[in-house]
Amino acid sequence: MKKIFIGLTGQTGAGKSTVCEMAEALSCSVINADKVAREVMGKNSDCLKRLAEFFGSDIILPDGNCNRKLLAKRAFASRENTDILNSITHPAIIERVREYIDIYSKESDIIIFDAPQLFESGGDKICDRIISVVAPFEVRLERIMSRDGISKEDALLRMNVQYDEEFFRSKSDYIIDGSQSIEQVKYQFKKIILSLSEVDCQ
């Protein structure tokens, strides 16, 4: 079969990370956008220096690395701030992702791009198919607070700058309900992968 590059995205707290673990168990290669972001925003990087111009020099720690919590708090405080963050980081991230695609295409037929901001970054344009994971508001809120150890206020800030469920449904080829049991989520994902294994991407 031809190589298939799949964008995996969805609402924060919906269960996307769980789906990524399942993808790796099925021998798919996974490119994690957050890890790529850490690379391009690494110590003394040009990307980090540009971010400091907008969000304050104190987002750079004394050792030259990024204070990610402080940057996130400021960047997610408003749609305008989030747009600034994206305009600086996304082009660098997509460029690095293309490099990873070249590497992983030698190892796997299916490559998953785990990207919370797939559409915002323009990453959807380089994908053959798109899977979105969604879940009810209250389920996501509780998960985010527990997962990241943050207050309800900070969790809501992150949730409120994201698109709603209908947006993801309208933009995706497949939808996974992340509020269901692990077994049910695994079934949904396996069914998608099996169908894609028969797809001849144009």
Buried (B, 14 or more C-beta within 10 A) or exposed (E): EEBBBBBBBBBBBBBBBBBBEBBEEBEBBBBBBBEBBBBBBEEEBEBBEBBBEBBEEEBBEEEEBBBBEBBBBBBBEEEEBBEBBBEBBBBBBBEBBEEBBEEBEEEBBBBBBBBBBBBBBBBBEBBBBBBBBBBEEEBBBEBBBEEBEBEEEBBBBBBEBBBEBEBBEEBBBBBBBBBBEEEEBBEBBEEBBEEBEEEEEE
